[in-house]
Amino acid sequence: FDRLKQGLTKTHESIVGRIDSLLLGQKQIDADVLEELEEILITADIGVKTTVELIRTLEQRLKRNELKDGNALKAALKQEITNRLVQVESGLDIIAAKPFVILVIGVNGVGKTTTIGKLAAQYRLAGKKVLLAAGDTFRAAAAEQLEIWGERVGAEVVRHKEGADPSAVAFDACKAALARGCDVLLIDTAGRLHTKVNLMEEMKKIRRVIEREIPGAPHETLLVLDAATGQNAISQASLFKEAAQVTGLILTKLDGTAKGGIVVAVSHEFSLPVRYIGVGEGVEDLREFEPQEFVDAIF
Ligand code: GDP
């Protein structure tokens, strides 16, 4: 928890630090305070839509005399934010299928390959047999990066030549995962934001191949977003949600950014659970996301 809190320091400052300054010397909570709070939440990347909703709810609570002082306001805000994070019962149930196939998508540079490496490390530590598919055939370094992770954690890697068809990599990886009795197959993809149509076609083609080779797969399609990009993450989520059947989110680079409020915005606006968050470069810095713990760490 301390490590998580440490990683979220800047977000804590941009939300709670500013709320504390706002409340300093404020005898009672009134409409003006809520108006300033709205400003704080929007600039802290909680998103206009989610913020407006939060403020409306707080206005109602104010009318019901529930917000007697600053502490009551903070507690109410914390509770309302937690309520808006999509809750899931547990972490990914990777024993539900063998191989359990995770398709990882997202724009270039958000941290897909690194996240796959960290996930592979964690699954290996849990004793799972892991296969990695270097589906980002566009960026030459991506396959090499994945191979380095593979060697480091003891996972095999399926890779093709640079520029190869990503769905051909997915095809080979599915075959190999079945033949080798792997527990988990993690598939990397290229996140070229060329045209929307191309992106959709590429995603559909990869999915088709996976679905055909392994019935029921992909079991999870995780969209990786860089928290530091703030509102851009929202437009990426809307683009990918349309193009691919996204089942969950991973928010990376929460360390070093004050824009952590984006976690709340994307989860709430797209009704998607956040599965993991990245709060640093280390393997253990990719954490399973727990709404309550996250909000506690920020507050
Ligand atoms: P990809 O193009 O989406 O595959 O992105 P990469 O996996 O190559 O990651 C891009 C950069 O982000 C690398 O330098 C990673 O080390 C870095 N990165 C990924 N996740 C995190 C994180 O949670 N925190 C920090 N500080 N850096 C990260």
Residues whose N, C-alpha, C, O or C-beta is under 5 A from the ligand:
A	BS01	GDP	V107 N108 G109 V110 G111 K112 T113 T114 T115 T252 K253 L254 D255 G278 V279 G280 E281
